Each structure stands twice: as C-alpha cells, then as structure tokens.
Amino acid sequence: MKRFREDHEESRDNLERWLLTYSDMITLLLALFIILYGMSTIDHRKVEAMSHGLQKALHNEVEKKIQEGEKMTIDQPAAGAKAPEHGGIMVELSNGFIEAYTALDAYIREKELQDKLDVMRDKNKVIITLKSDTTFGPNSAALVEGCEENVKNIAAVLAKVYDKVGKITVSGHTADTKNPAEENAAWILSANRALTVLEVLTDGGTPAEKLSIEGYSHYRPAATNDTPEGRAINRRVEITIT
C-alpha cells in the first residue's frame, strides 16, 4: 500500500512538471514583449528636435520668398480656435509688407530718427512705433514741433502700399503711474494721441477706409512700469499694418 502511494505521488509530480516549463516560457515571452516595447517607445526629444528642424526649414523658406518679393500663401490656424476643415486661415505674406518695412527703415536711418521712431516686421504685420516722449508733450495729445513731418512721411509710404495691405491700426498707449485718479485721463490720452496720428496720416494722403484707432491706456505695456526708462517705452503710439 505504501509503495502504491509513493508511485502515485511520483506520477502526479511528473504530470505537473509541465507547469514549470509553461511558466518559464510565459516569463520569457513577457520579458521579450517588454524589451520589444522598450525598443519601440518614441523618443520624444528626438521627435521634438525633428519638429523644430522642420519648422525652421519652413520658416527659412518663407523668409527667402519674402526677401525675393514673391507673394506666398501658407496655412495658419487661428489662435485658440478650432481649425477649419481645409487647413486653417489663409495668411498672405505679400511684398507690400516688405516694401513698407524697407522704405520706413531707410527713412529712419537716413534722418537718424532712431530715438523717435522704430519699425519692425513680425510674421504678417509691420509695426511702426512713435515714441511718445519725443513725439508728444507731457500729458498732451499735440505733436511736438517737427514730428508732424515724420508722420506725414509715414503716410506717404502707407499710401504707396495701401492696396497691398488689409488694415492699418493706430493704437495709443500710456505708462502706469499707479495713481487711480489718473485712470480715466490715461484712457482719454491714449485714444486722443492715436486720433492725432490718424488725422495726420489722412492729411498726408493715407486713405481712411482701412484706418482705425485704439486706445489701450496702460494695459498693454511694452516694458516694466517700475522704472522711468520702462515708463518712457510704454508711452507710445503704434501704427500696425496687417
């Protein structure tokens, strides 16, 4: 009887040995799948680097065509909005922007007006900045002597490219003096300075149909309001061509 029991237990052990082999095989397969998954995991840094490279190449191609004076159309989705079905808002980069920028930059350099005027091109717009501390009197919307000629020269350039641009916006800005009593006055001053520049532009030959004014008070600073230099930068009028 004892011999039968021993033989029975030994037979059962032999039957269950396949479980060890099976478990070993499952373990090896699991390890293999983990290795394969690890090998196929996307390297986000490499993908990001490739994306930046493509964007840089595209940007350089656009800049090249702009410098050549060629009109180019690209897809650009609206910020914060769902892209339309066929690829986004169509933004046209035309040689009108280049013509305006080049003429204004040359005028500023020729007349050495860097302390009064500044011009920059940003993507699909040109921004002309009139530095208020040298364009207007303190707390005044009247142009100081000699500045009207500068604005009329800007108007002459805008008149030449008027048909090639979509909109010309004149926006007034003030510094934040941290004085609540001056809040309403800052709104009025920013709007009146923009209106003054717009009137000179129209007198200088810029058609009014595409012109508009905006007054931002001190709510769109270009620099800190904690220093006199920063407040001087914030007191400005900008002419934006889009």
MIVO-401232 format. One record per residue: x, y, z of N, C-alpha, C in turn. Coordinates in pm, whole numbers, plus 50000, padded with zeros to 5 digits. Layout:
BEGIN
XYZXYZXYZ;...
! end
This chain:
BEGIN
500844987950000500005000050000500875012650000;501925012050082502845023250090503525025349957;503895014349889504545015149760503615021449656;502355018149662501375023649568501235038749587;501195042949715501065057149744502265064849692;503455059549711504665066449663504675067349511;504265056249445504225056449299503195066549248;502065067849319501015076949278501465091649290;502145094649402502615108349422503705111949322;504605102149292505645104749193505055106949055;503975099549022503325101248892502665114948882;502085119548992501445132548992502475143648975;503645141849042504705151849027505165152748884;505285141148818505725141148679504725148248589;503425146648619502385152948538502395168148553;502795173348671502745187648697504025194848660;505045187548617506295194048580506155203048457;505175200248373504975208648255504595222948291;504005224148415503645237548459504885246348477;505965240248525507195247848542507725252748408;507705243648310508155247548176507265258348117;505955256548137504995266348083505205280048147;505365280348279505555293148349506865299648306;507915291348284509185297048236509015303348098;508255296548013508035301747878507245314747882;506215315447966505425327647979506295339148029;507145336248126508035346448180508975351848072;509535342547991510435346647883509705354947777;508465350947745507685358547648507385372647700;507035373247828506755386247888507995395247881;509135389547914510385397147907510655401747764;510385392847666510595396347527509695407847484;508425407247524507505417947488507905431247552;508395430847676508845443047743510025449147668;510955440547626512115445347551511695451447418;510775444447347510295449647219509575462947236;508765463947343508055476347368509045487647398;510055484447479511065494447510511795499147387;512075489947294512765493747171511895502347081;510565500647090509655507947001509115520647063;509465523847188508965535947253509525548247183;508645558247158509035570347086509945578847174;511055583047119511945592447187511415606447164;510735611947266510065624947248511065636147219;512255634847275513255645247248513655645347101;513795633247044514145632546902513015637746815;511765634346852510625639046775510525654246782;510745659846904510675674346920511775681246840;512985675346842514085681146765513775681046616;513185669946568512825669046428511755679346392;510785681246484509725690946461510285705046450;511215708446542511835721746537512615723646408;513275712946364514035713746240513145716546120;511995709746115511065711946005510495726146008;510155730746129509625744346141510645754646097;511905752646138512955762046099513155762245949;513125750145888513305749345743512165756445670;510925754445719509775761045658509875776145674;510265780645793510385794945819511435801245728;512565794445711513625799745624513145800745480;512335790945437511825791145301510885802945280;510025805545382509105816945374509885829945370;510905831245459511705843445462512405845645328;512895834745268513585835845140512655841545034;511425836445031510475841044931510055855344957;509975859045086509635872845118510715882345069;511985878745094513095887245053513145888644901;512685878344830512665878944685511475886844633;510595891544724509445899444684508335890944626;508335878144655507335869244598506175867744694;504985867444643503795865544725503625850744753;503375847544880503295833444919502115831245011;501435820344997500285817145081500585804645163;500325805445296500555794145384499325792245472;499205780345532498115777445625498565781045764;497695788245836497985791445975496685790846054;496515781346149495275780446225495105792246317;493865796246338493575807346428493915803646570;494515813146645494915810546782493675808346869;493675797446945492585794547037491305790146970;491315787446842490105783546771490325770246700;489245763246676489325750646603489605753446456;490595746346402490985748846264489855745046170;489585753046066488585749545967488935736545896;487965731245824488095717945765489255717145667;489535727745597490545726945492491845733845529;492255732445658493625735945692493865749145762;492855757245792493105769045872492885781945795;493255792745858493085805945799494225808345699;493885813545585494905816145483495535829645510;496845829745535497575841945563498485845045446;498325856745390499095860345271500255869545309;501465864945278502645872945301503015879545168;502745892545155502955899045026504135908445031;504605912244914505735921344908505365935444951;504065938144975503655951045028504245953545166;504315943145249504905944345382506395947545371;507065940445280508495942545262508765956545211;507945961145119508125974545063507955985245171;506915983745254506655993345361507785993145463;508165981245505509225979945605510545985945555;510915982445432512185987245376512206002345364;511126008345315511066022845296511116030145430;510376025045530510346031545661511686030145732;512276018445724513576016245787514626025445725;514596026845593515556035545525515346050145566;514086054445578513796068145618514306070945759;514086061645851514526063545989516046064545997;516726055945921518196056245921518736068945856;518126072745745518606084545673518476097145757;517346098445827517086110445907517596109046051;518156097346083518676094646218517596097046323;516466090346302515306092146390515096080246484;516166072546510516026060646592515506063646733;515746075846781515266079546915513796083746914;513226085446794511826089546783510926078846722;511476071446626510686061546553511376047946554;510566037646545511096024046534510166016246443;510706007146364509875998846277510375984446284;509455975146289509795961046293508775953046215;509205941646161508315932546089508185919846172;506955915846200506695904046282505665895446211;506145884146152505275874746082504505882045971;503195884445991502405890245883501965904445916;502845912045982502495926046011503765934246026;503595947246005504675956946026504195966646134;505055969146234504685977946345505625989946347;505056002046335505806014446344505516020546481;506546023046558506366028446693506826042946697;505926051746741506256065746766506466067246916;507666070146956507986071047098507416084147154;506456082647243505646094147285506466104947352;507536101247426508316111347496509006121147402;509176117047275509786125947176508796130047067;507566125247076506546128346975505456137447030;505136135947158504106144047223504666151147345;504026162047381504386168647505503856160947624;504316164147746503836157047866502316158347882;501676146947895500206146447915499466154147806;499996154047686499386161547575499206152347455;498156155147377497926147747253498366155747131;499046166847154499536175047043500956170947008;501236169646877502566165946833503556177346859;504756173746903505786183946924506296188646788;506946199946787507416205946661508356196546586;508086194646459508926186246375508446172046359;507586167346451507126153346445506036151246341;505296161946309504246160546209504826156546073;506006161746042506656158245916506986143245913;507426137846026507736123546031506486115146005;505366119046066504126111546046503656112745902;503846124445840503436126045701504316117745607;505586116145642506436107245563505996092745576;505556088945695504976075545714503736074145627;502906084745625501686084545544502006082545396;503076088945349503456087645207503826073245173;504516066545266504866052445245503606043745247;502706046345343501486038445352500606040145229;500606052145175499796054645055500266046044938;501566043744930502136035844819501776021144830;501666015944952501396001544970499945998945014;499126009445010497766008645065496965997145003;497065995344873496295984944805496805970944833;497995969744893498605956644916498445951745060;497815959945146497645956045286496165955745321;495875949245434494475947545471493945958245564;494755961945666494245970945768495415978645830;495165991245867496165999545934495546004646064;496096000346175495546003846306496506012846381;495996023946432496786033146513496356031246659;497286027146744496936024446883497766033146977;497106038947076497776047347175497966039947306;499096042447371499446035747496500026045947594;499806043647722500376052147826501116043447927;501856049948016502516042848126501566042048245;501816032448332501006031048453501686038748566;501086049648608501656057848714501216053248853;500416042748858499926037248986499036047249061;498476056648988497616066749050496186064649001;495296059149084493906056549040493196068948990;493596080649039492916093048998493186096248851;494246090448793494606093248654494106082448557;493306073148609492866061748527492066066348405;491036074348427490206079048315491006087848219;491866096348274492676105148191493606097048101;494116085748151495026077448072494306071247953;493066067047973492276061647861492066072447754;491666084247798491396095147704492666099347630;493776100347704495036104547644495506094647538;495416081547568495876071447472495036071947344;493726073647358492856074247240493086087247161;493266098547233493466111347164494786111747088;495836105747144497116105447073497006097046946;496296085846955496066077646835495276085346731;494256092746776493446100646684494276111646617;495166117946693496036128346636496876122746522;497476111046545498316104846442497476100946322;496276095546345495396091746234495046103846148;494766115146211494416127246135495576131846048;496806130846100497976134846020498176125045905;497926112145930498056102045823497086105045709;495846108145742494866111045636495196124145565;495666134145641496086146745578497296144445487;498116134445520499306131645442499066122745323;497816118345301497496110745181497126096245201;497036091645327496616077845351495086077145350;494476069345259493016068145257492486063045392;491326067745430490796064645564490076051245573;489746045245459488876033445463489456021945545;490776020145544491396008945615491986013145750;491776025645788492346030745911491396028946029;491956026746146491176026246269492076030246385;491476034246497492266037946615491856029146733;492796027546827492566020146951493296027247063;492666027847179493306033547297493386023047406;494586020047453494776009147549495146013847689;495246027047709495706032247838497046025647872;497176020047992498456013748032498345998448033;497335992947965497065978647979497785969647878;498605975447793499445967247705500885972547709;501535971147822502895976647835503895969047749;504885976347698505985970147625507195968147714;507175974147833508285972947928507705974448069;508575973348168508125974748306507725989148336;506765990648426506376003948471507066007848601;508015999648645508686002048773509896011248761;510286014648638511436023548619511056034848524;511716046348534511436057448441511686053448297;512736045348272513046040948136511926032148081;511406023248163510316014548120509046022248092;508726031948177507526040148155507656048448028;508876052847998509096060547874508816051847752;509206039147758508946029847646507446027347631;506746026647743505316023547739504476035247685;504986047347698504276058847641504586059447492;503676054247413503966052947270502666052447189;502826054647059501746052346962502296042546859;501516032346828501936022246730501016022546608;501626021746491500876020246367501136006046317;500115997846318500265983746283499625981146147;500415976146054499935972645920499755957645914;498535952945887498265938545886497695934345753;
! end
